[in-house]
Amino acid sequence: MPKYVIEREIPGAGTFSSEDLKNISQKSCGVLDQLGTGIQWIHSYVTGDKIYCVYRADNEELVRRHGEQGGFPANSIAEIYTTIEPATAE
């Protein structure tokens, strides 16, 4: 299953309370349950005004549908082909 990184522009995301983040996460999981087994949320990185999410999905369209149904912006979606890390240099 392909892996994607999604950039979501959400002003003030870095100042969200743990309760705000819990509510967002619950909404996301509810939409994922409705979409079925073709999409999986792996994790997200919260920065000042953006949230970067990593998903596995059968296709980019499912990622877009998740954002639309959940009310989450998907300002950019890019397929991840591979990862590198310090060990890659060895």
Backbone as a printed PyTorch tensor [residue, N CA C, xyz], in Angstrom:
tensor([[[  0.8520,  -1.1700,   0.0000],
         [  0.0000,   0.0000,   0.0000],
         [  0.9040,   1.2410,   0.0000]],

        [[  0.6830,   2.1790,  -0.9010],
         [  1.5100,   3.3980,  -0.9510],
         [  1.3990,   4.2120,   0.3390]],

        [[  2.4460,   4.9720,   0.6020],
         [  2.4860,   5.8510,   1.7730],
         [  2.5240,   7.2880,   1.2820]],

        [[  1.8230,   8.1810,   1.9920],
         [  1.7180,   9.5850,   1.5940],
         [  2.0330,  10.5010,   2.7720]],

        [[  2.5680,  11.6850,   2.4480],
         [  2.6860,  12.7500,   3.4350],
         [  1.7390,  13.8630,   2.9970]],

        [[  0.9400,  14.3440,   3.9550],
         [ -0.0580,  15.3710,   3.6790],
         [  0.2990,  16.6130,   4.4750]],

        [[  0.3330,  17.7510,   3.8040],
         [  0.5680,  19.0310,   4.4630],
         [ -0.7760,  19.7060,   4.6500]],

        [[ -1.0990,  20.0100,   5.9030],
         [ -2.3680,  20.6530,   6.2310],
         [ -2.0660,  22.0160,   6.8520]],

        [[ -2.4710,  23.0810,   6.1870],
         [ -2.2740,  24.4250,   6.7250],
         [ -3.4110,  24.7160,   7.6980]],

        [[ -3.0540,  24.7840,   8.9780],
         [ -4.0310,  25.0210,  10.0430],
         [ -3.4460,  26.0780,  10.9650]],

        [[ -3.8380,  27.3490,  10.7700],
         [ -3.2760,  28.4250,  11.5870],
         [ -3.3960,  28.1300,  13.0840]],

        [[ -2.2910,  28.3160,  13.7860],
         [ -2.2700,  28.1240,  15.2280],
         [ -2.2060,  26.6820,  15.6920]],

        [[ -1.9780,  25.7470,  14.7890],
         [ -1.9680,  24.3270,  15.1610],
         [ -1.0220,  24.0470,  16.3280]],

        [[  0.0960,  24.7340,  16.3590],
         [  1.0720,  24.5050,  17.4150],
         [  0.6150,  24.9450,  18.7920]],

        [[ -0.4500,  25.7220,  18.8540],
         [ -0.9580,  26.1880,  20.1430],
         [ -2.1890,  25.4010,  20.5910]],

        [[ -2.5960,  24.3940,  19.8150],
         [ -3.7640,  23.6000,  20.1760],
         [ -3.5140,  22.8760,  21.4950]],

        [[ -4.5250,  22.8000,  22.3090],
         [ -4.4280,  22.0800,  23.5750],
         [ -4.4510,  20.5720,  23.3060]],

        [[ -4.1070,  19.8040,  24.3160],
         [ -4.1690,  18.3510,  24.1620],
         [ -5.6100,  17.9040,  23.9200]],

        [[ -6.5610,  18.6120,  24.4770],
         [ -7.9770,  18.2940,  24.2420],
         [ -8.3600,  18.5800,  22.7850]],

        [[ -7.8760,  19.7150,  22.2400],
         [ -8.1180,  20.0270,  20.8240],
         [ -7.5530,  18.9260,  19.9350]],

        [[ -6.3390,  18.5040,  20.2090],
         [ -5.6890,  17.4690,  19.3990],
         [ -6.4130,  16.1330,  19.5400]],

        [[ -6.8980,  15.8460,  20.7290],
         [ -7.6780,  14.6190,  20.9360],
         [ -8.9470,  14.6540,  20.0940]],

        [[ -9.6390,  15.7920,  20.0930],
         [-10.8780,  15.9160,  19.3140],
         [-10.6190,  15.7650,  17.8160]],

        [[ -9.5450,  16.3980,  17.3380],
         [ -9.1840,  16.2790,  15.9260],
         [ -8.8710,  14.8280,  15.5870]],

        [[ -8.1210,  14.1730,  16.4610],
         [ -7.7500,  12.7720,  16.2380],
         [ -8.9760,  11.8710,  16.2110]],

        [[ -9.9040,  12.1080,  17.1200],
         [-11.1220,  11.3070,  17.1520],
         [-11.9430,  11.4980,  15.8780]],

        [[-12.0340,  12.7410,  15.4010],
         [-12.7570,  13.0160,  14.1550],
         [-12.1020,  12.2760,  12.9990]],

        [[-10.7690,  12.3510,  12.9310],
         [-10.0260,  11.6840,  11.8650],
         [-10.2630,  10.1740,  11.8930]],

        [[-10.1870,   9.5830,  13.0780],
         [-10.3810,   8.1350,  13.1960],
         [-11.7990,   7.7230,  12.8150]],

        [[-12.7690,   8.5570,  13.1430],
         [-14.1490,   8.2650,  12.7590],
         [-14.3250,   8.2370,  11.2540]],

        [[-13.7160,   9.1900,  10.5690],
         [-13.7870,   9.2200,   9.1060],
         [-13.0520,   8.0190,   8.5230]],

        [[-11.9100,   7.6860,   9.0870],
         [-11.1600,   6.5160,   8.6050],
         [-11.9950,   5.2500,   8.7280]],

        [[-12.7020,   5.1010,   9.8350],
         [-13.5740,   3.9270,  10.0110],
         [-14.6190,   3.8470,   8.9120]],

        [[-15.1690,   4.9950,   8.5190],
         [-16.1850,   5.0300,   7.4610],
         [-15.5850,   4.6950,   6.0930]],

        [[-14.3300,   5.0830,   5.8740],
         [-13.7020,   4.8570,   4.5690],
         [-13.2550,   3.4150,   4.3680]],

        [[-13.0860,   2.6640,   5.4340],
         [-12.7310,   1.2550,   5.3040],
         [-11.2420,   0.9820,   5.4280]],

        [[-10.8520,  -0.1930,   4.9620],
         [ -9.4930,  -0.6870,   5.1810],
         [ -8.4680,  -0.1740,   4.1800]],

        [[ -8.8700,   0.6220,   3.2320],
         [ -7.9450,   1.0940,   2.2000],
         [ -7.1280,   2.3010,   2.5990]],

        [[ -7.2670,   2.7710,   3.8500],
         [ -6.5380,   3.9520,   4.2980],
         [ -6.2220,   3.8040,   5.7870]],

        [[ -5.0000,   4.2130,   6.1610],
         [ -4.5500,   4.0990,   7.5460],
         [ -3.7160,   5.3190,   7.9150]],

        [[ -4.0210,   5.9210,   9.0410],
         [ -3.2370,   7.0370,   9.5790],
         [ -2.0780,   6.4540,  10.3690]],

        [[ -0.8560,   6.8810,  10.0580],
         [  0.3230,   6.3750,  10.7680],
         [  0.6850,   7.3150,  11.9220]],

        [[  0.9290,   8.5770,  11.6230],
         [  1.2110,   9.5870,  12.6440],
         [  1.2250,  10.9630,  11.9980]],

        [[  1.2990,  12.0010,  12.8520],
         [  1.3270,  13.3780,  12.3650],
         [  2.3340,  14.1840,  13.1710]],

        [[  2.8460,  15.2330,  12.5370],
         [  3.7580,  16.1800,  13.1670],
         [  3.0500,  17.5270,  13.2190]],

        [[  2.9320,  18.0950,  14.4180],
         [  2.2640,  19.3820,  14.5950],
         [  3.3350,  20.4630,  14.7010]],

        [[  3.2430,  21.4740,  13.8280],
         [  4.1700,  22.6030,  13.8550],
         [  3.3590,  23.8750,  14.1160]],

        [[  3.9800,  25.0130,  13.9900],
         [  3.3070,  26.2750,  14.2840],
         [  1.9680,  26.4490,  13.6090]],

        [[  1.9440,  26.4150,  12.2880],
         [  0.7150,  26.6480,  11.5330],
         [  0.3960,  25.5200,  10.5550]],

        [[  0.9930,  24.3600,  10.7630],
         [  0.7500,  23.2350,   9.8550],
         [  0.7700,  21.9280,  10.6300]],

        [[  0.0870,  20.9500,  10.0700],
         [  0.1840,  19.5850,  10.5500],
         [  0.5780,  18.7320,   9.3530]],

        [[  1.6350,  17.9500,   9.5150],
         [  2.1080,  17.0380,   8.4760],
         [  1.7170,  15.6250,   8.8850]],

        [[  0.9180,  14.9750,   8.0630],
         [  0.3880,  13.6590,   8.3850],
         [  0.9750,  12.6130,   7.4410]],

        [[  1.2310,  11.4400,   7.9860],
         [  1.7050,  10.3190,   7.1800],
         [  0.6050,   9.2560,   7.1930]],

        [[  0.2080,   8.8550,   5.9930],
         [ -0.8540,   7.8710,   5.8140],
         [ -0.4050,   6.7750,   4.8620]],

        [[ -0.9930,   5.6020,   5.0320],
         [ -0.9450,   4.5590,   4.0110],
         [ -2.3310,   4.5630,   3.3810]],

        [[ -2.3820,   4.4630,   2.0650],
         [ -3.6840,   4.4430,   1.3880],
         [ -3.5550,   3.7560,   0.0450]],

        [[ -4.6560,   3.1680,  -0.3800],
         [ -4.6620,   2.5170,  -1.6880],
         [ -4.3800,   3.5080,  -2.8070]],

        [[ -4.7980,   4.7830,  -2.6060],
         [ -4.5840,   5.8000,  -3.6280],
         [ -4.7490,   7.1920,  -3.0180]],

        [[ -4.3210,   8.1820,  -3.7600],
         [ -4.3860,   9.5700,  -3.3050],
         [ -5.8290,  10.0370,  -3.1330]],

        [[ -6.7280,   9.5260,  -3.9330],
         [ -8.1350,   9.9280,  -3.8470],
         [ -8.7120,   9.6270,  -2.4660]],

        [[ -8.3610,   8.5030,  -1.8760],
         [ -8.8340,   8.1870,  -0.5300],
         [ -8.3180,   9.2030,   0.4880]],

        [[ -7.0840,   9.6460,   0.3220],
         [ -6.5090,  10.6530,   1.2130],
         [ -7.3050,  11.9570,   1.0800]],

        [[ -7.6260,  12.3300,  -0.1480],
         [ -8.4170,  13.5430,  -0.3780],
         [ -9.8140,  13.4250,   0.2300]],

        [[-10.4380,  12.2770,   0.0420],
         [-11.7820,  12.0650,   0.5930],
         [-11.7680,  12.1550,   2.1120]],

        [[-10.7380,  11.6140,   2.7350],
         [-10.6140,  11.7020,   4.1930],
         [-10.6010,  13.1660,   4.6320]],

        [[ -9.8010,  13.9750,   3.9540],
         [ -9.7260,  15.3950,   4.2930],
         [-11.0470,  16.1160,   4.0960]],

        [[-11.7080,  15.8190,   2.9930],
         [-12.9830,  16.4720,   2.7010],
         [-14.0510,  16.0720,   3.7160]],

        [[-14.1550,  14.7810,   3.9990],
         [-15.1920,  14.3070,   4.9170],
         [-14.9240,  14.7400,   6.3570]],

        [[-13.6600,  14.8970,   6.7140],
         [-13.3170,  15.2950,   8.0690],
         [-13.2280,  16.7900,   8.2630]],

        [[-13.2370,  17.5350,   7.1590],
         [-13.0800,  18.9740,   7.2430],
         [-11.6440,  19.4060,   7.4880]],

        [[-10.7060,  18.5410,   7.0900],
         [ -9.2850,  18.8400,   7.2460],
         [ -8.7140,  19.2760,   5.9040]],

        [[ -7.9950,  20.4000,   5.8390],
         [ -7.3890,  20.7760,   4.5620],
         [ -6.2920,  19.7880,   4.1790]],

        [[ -6.1650,  19.5450,   2.9090],
         [ -5.0540,  18.7480,   2.3800],
         [ -4.3880,  19.6340,   1.3280]],

        [[ -3.5570,  20.5710,   1.8060],
         [ -2.9620,  21.5600,   0.9110],
         [ -1.9870,  20.9540,  -0.0750]],

        [[ -1.3150,  19.8860,   0.3400],
         [ -0.5030,  19.1340,  -0.6110],
         [ -0.4320,  17.6880,  -0.1500]],

        [[ -0.3900,  16.8060,  -1.1290],
         [ -0.2870,  15.3690,  -0.8820],
         [  0.8310,  14.8540,  -1.7720]],

        [[  1.7900,  14.1640,  -1.1750],
         [  2.9030,  13.6200,  -1.9530],
         [  3.1210,  12.1680,  -1.5610]],

        [[  3.2940,  11.3240,  -2.5720],
         [  3.5970,   9.9220,  -2.2930],
         [  5.0350,   9.8010,  -1.8100]],

        [[  5.2260,   8.9910,  -0.7790],
         [  6.5610,   8.7320,  -0.2410],
         [  7.0900,   7.4850,  -0.9440]],

        [[  8.2320,   7.6140,  -1.6040],
         [  8.8060,   6.4750,  -2.3220],
         [  9.7580,   5.6650,  -1.4640]],

        [[ 10.4850,   6.3420,  -0.5840],
         [ 11.4120,   5.6560,   0.3070],
         [ 11.7820,   6.6130,   1.4280]],

        [[ 12.4930,   6.1220,   2.3920],
         [ 13.0010,   6.9870,   3.4600],
         [ 14.5090,   6.8070,   3.5490]],

        [[ 15.1570,   7.8500,   4.0380],
         [ 16.5830,   7.7740,   4.3150],
         [ 16.8100,   8.2920,   5.7320]],

        [[ 17.9300,   7.9030,   6.3020],
         [ 18.2710,   8.2820,   7.6620],
         [ 19.7870,   8.2350,   7.7870]],

        [[ 20.3460,   8.6160,   8.9380],
         [ 21.7980,   8.5950,   9.0630],
         [ 22.4320,   7.2470,   8.6990]],

        [[ 21.7500,   6.1710,   9.0090],
         [ 22.2930,   4.8470,   8.6800],
         [ 22.4150,   4.6310,   7.1780]],

        [[ 21.6630,   5.3710,   6.3780],
         [ 21.7340,   5.2570,   4.9230],
         [ 23.1270,   5.6410,   4.4270]],

        [[ 23.8050,   6.5260,   5.1510],
         [ 25.1380,   6.9960,   4.7540],
         [ 26.2290,   5.9630,   4.9940]],

        [[ 25.9370,   4.9440,   5.7450],
         [ 26.9630,   3.9530,   6.0880],
         [ 27.1710,   2.9470,   4.9870]]])
